[in-house]
Amino acid sequence: MSAIGSGGRVQPARPGDPVRIGPYRIVGRLGAGGMGTVHAGVAPDGLRVAVKVIHPEQAQDPEFRARFRREVELSSRVTGPHVVPLLAADPDAPTPWLATAYVPGPTLTEHVHAHGPLTDGGPYAFAAATAQALAAIHAAGVVHRDVKPQNVLLTPAGPRLLDFGIAHAADGTSLTRTGVMTGTPGWISPEQYRQGSAGPAGDMFAWAALVAYAATGRLPFGAGAPDVVAFRVMSGEADLDGVPVLLRRVVEKALVQEPGDRPAAVEAAEECAALLASQVTQAAGAGAAPAPGDMITAAWEIPPADDPTWQVPSDPRRSRKRVLATVALAAGVVGGLAGGVAALLPGDSGGDRRSSAASASPPTTAGAGRATGNTAQGNGKARQQDEGTGSANAASWDRARAAQGAAEHDVARAVLHDQGVEAEQLGDGVDFAPGAVRFDASRREVYLSYRLSSDEQGTLLAETEIAGSLCLTLRDVVLGQHPDLPYRTYVMVEEEQGREPRVTWQDGFGNGTACPAAGGDETGGAGDGAQAWQPSQEGLGQAMIPSSDDAEIRVADATAKEIIAGTNRRRGTLGTDRVLGHDHIKVGFDPGSSAMYVWSEYLQWNQSQVEAWAAPAAGVACRALVGERERAGSAWPYSRYAVAEIGASGYLMVRWGTATTRGDCPS
């Protein structure tokens, strides 16, 4: 298993994946390997981690569990700037796991395939950094035994070596089964092929091949059948054409057949560091050369990766797809949906994000929520604030300042980001001026100013939506990622040309407070109010398990056929590029919640197209349940339905409800 960088994007969690492992909230998958699954996790302080969990069946094997415990022990010994550190582990858990730092960046393999070999000073920096990483690993008494391009991530700060300690300790304690060859053909040393033995010298052989690959983009022992590659390795036929001359000498010494004749990692690191310093000094000039500790960074030219966003919205009213933040936005009108919309993103059960049905009315708590009444300026929307009460007002807005420090800048960016999403769903010209987000640490307040032109009813709805989004964003970013910040209250300020700014909303966003909601009942027309049933990832997972019940099979088949037929009739409207079938649209049942789930696995729709598909699908599902209930009576246990999409970004519950009569069903 490897901690995977952004070359392997965060994948949706699958039904049955854990919501939390140890202290980490699981938001998706990063990959899988022979040992198990690598999950994308978020620590309470917002740190992103790769959580490696061994396969359940292997957890039952005492020998494997012992090897895993040994891996944790070995990995915890290793530190250094060019390795990926172990952060936490529980080898004695029912399903053992370990967590490493998440490292954004492509693997060396991915970089070479996309951009070719490293150039200029890149090969020297790569060789020096990876040799330093192996020196740190060997100094901790660990042998890597799987040095290869897939186990090196290229970050803007330099390369990072992954998966140290998974195979062998220098003291001879093996983490692999006796008699089983470990490693990848082409990256295995001659002595390991011949005797099955591996030590630090074997890592150095693979390191030399790795440096050659980074410098040339070619496999130094070629491709082909494993036995052909093994013959080339054992006969010393490495292809080193294109490796820089000075660096080639170090590589050749590490590729000799006799392990004892190869340089140790610390020797190679020192020699490569000297070569790198010479290259950097020549390029920059003696007077402009960086300090020795900065040499790798100075010669390294890997740009920041297109890194996935792991921040998971904590409320179904948050968009599942973030758009680029914009400062001034004009949005189209989006009508309220009859059904609920909840973003069940990877790894979350949905329970933490189940919203209660709420009317468009604002909070009525005194001193909090939307301000009402008349002001001295004659505005009918905002009440005059009293300095003595401690409430925010135009003066406190003027005194508030722009973001300072990395944490506050994170907050400001997130607010504008999420308000961009919100503005796309509101009409009548919502925009946020430069400097829209301000802070007052002494009052513990975060301010957001906006301009909004609408009638009274539309203004109320828009402000409620903006307040809800702002509250949720601050809860996620301040409480979740930067809890040391003092802010616990948000203030909305409306600005109009020629008028003094007016506070329109003030409320807390701390734990235990409810964020505003607008849009009416979100239960799909079931009329159950705030306690209405809502779907979950667990329910969807249960629905994916094939049923053996004749009635369930019959109803599911008929429902799927009707939805598929209707979907294909509307191909032009939905923008579907093919005729869909049972491979794309499926139906199943969750007996535990008495619910039928309909889901689409067609990945080409955008969010509005998904919602356009889901509306009639919900009607079909609802009527199917009612029809079977009318036919079978109380013997038919299902009265709930949910329509979902399974896409590249996660699970999206689009419509749901409870139906007992045909009048309950969406048209």
C-alpha positions, 0 to 999 in steps of 0.5 A: 500500500502507498500513500497516494498523491494527487496523481491518484485523485480521491475516489468516492468511498464505497458502501461499507467503508468506515466513516471514521478510523481512529481520530480521522474522519474518512472522506474517500479512498486513495487506492488499494494494494496487496495489504489492504485499502488506503483511505483519505482521512482528515484529522481534527485539526484539518491535517490530511492523512492517508489511512492504511487498513489491512484486509479484514481476512488478513487481520484474522491471520496472526502471522500477518498481524504480527508483520503489520505490528512490526511494520508500525514499529519499524516505520515509527523509527524513520524521520527525515525531510524526504520520507513520508512520516508515520503519524499514528497506528493501531496494530491491535485494532480489530482491523489494524491500521496506520496513518501517514501524512498525505503527500500531494504530488504525482509519483515519479512514474506518473510524472515521467509518463506525462512530462518526460524525464527530469531535466537540468538540475532535477536529476541531481536534486532527485538523486540527492533527496532519495539517497538522503531518504534511504540513509534515514531509513537505513539509519533506523535499522530498516530495509525498504525492499521496494524502491521503485518509481511508484513509491516516490512522490514528487512534491514542490519541495522535493521527492518523498519516498513512500512505504519504508519498512513494509518488507524487512528489518535490517536485523533480519526480522522479515515482514514478508512470508518466508520463501516469497519474493518481494519487490518489482521486476527491474527493481530487485537486486541481483543478490535477491534474485540469486539468494533471496537475500535483501539488505541496504545494499539491495536498496542502493541497487534499486536506487541507482536504477531509480535515478537512471529512470528519473534522468532518462525516462527509460527503464534501465533494465528494459521491459518484458517478461519477468525472467527476461528482466531478471536476466538483464539485472543479473548480467549487469545490462543497465541502459544508462545512456542520457544519465548526466556524466557526473551523476552516472559515475555514482549510479554505476558504482551502485549498480555493481553486482557485488553488494559489498562494493556498492556505496552506502546510502549516506555516502551516495547522499553526500556525493550527490549533494556535492554534485548538486551544489556544484550544479546550483552554484554554476547556474546561480553564480557563486555569490547567489548560491543558496545555503546548503540546506536549500540546494534541493529546493533551488534545483527542483522545478516541480509545480504544485499538483492539482490537489483534490479538496478534502474539506467535506461539507457538513450539511446537505444544503452545501453543494457537492461540487465546489466552483472556483471562488469569484469575487463578483457573481451574477447568478441565474434563478434556481427554483426550490426543489420538491425533494431534499438534496444532500451531498453524501460525500465519500466515507460519510454515513450522512448522519452528520449532515441530515438537515431538518425541514425548515421554513424560509422564516429566519431565527427568532432568537432575540439578538441573533439571526436576521435583524428586523425593524426600522433604522434611522435611515428608513430601511425596513429590513435592518434594525438599528443596532445599539452600541451598548448591547454589543450587537454589531453595526456599521461602526463595528463593520468599519473597524473590522480588518482584513484577514491576517495570517494563514489561518484567517486567509484560509477562512476568507478564501473558504467563505468566498469560495462557498458563497460563490457556490451559493450565489450560483443558486440565487437570483437577482444579482448577488455579488461580493465586493473586494474585502467582503470578509473582515475580522474583529478578534476582540468581538470574536466576529467574522463579517461578510458584506454583500450587495443584493437587489430583490423584492422583500420576499426574495431578499429574505430567502437569499439572506437566509441562504447566504447566512446558512452557507456562511454559518456552515463554512465557518463551522467547518473551517474555524471549528474544524480546521483552525479551532484556535482562532477566537471567532464564534459569531458571524455578521452579514452586512448589506451594502448599497450605493449611497447608503450606510452599510447595514447589519442584516444578520448576526448569529453564532456558529459554535457547536450546538447552534443551528445554522439557518435553512431556507427552502421549505420541506426537504423531505420530497413531499412526504410531509413528515416535517423536521423528523422526516426520514432521510437516506444514508450511505449505509442504506444505499449500500444495503440496496446494492446487495442483490435481493432474493425476495420475489416481490422485491425483484419484481418491483425493482425490475419494473421500476428500473425499466420504467425509469430507464425508458423515461430517461431515454425518451428525454435524452435530448433534454438531459444531454445523454450521449447514449442509450442507458440501460440496467448498467447505468440505472439500478434499483434495490431495497434496504429492509432496515429502513423500509426504503427503495433506492434508485441510483444512477451510475452514469457519469456524464451528467452535470448537477442540474442534469442529475436533478432533472433526471431525479425528479421524474425518477422519484415519481416513478419510485414513489408510485411503484411503492404505493402500487405494490402497497395497494396490491399486497397490503401490509405484507409490503413493508416499503414506503420510503424512496430515495434517488441517488447518483454515484459519481466521481465525486461521491454519493449524491442523494438527490430526492427522497420521501415517504409515500403512503398514497399516490397523492404523496408522489411527485408528478 
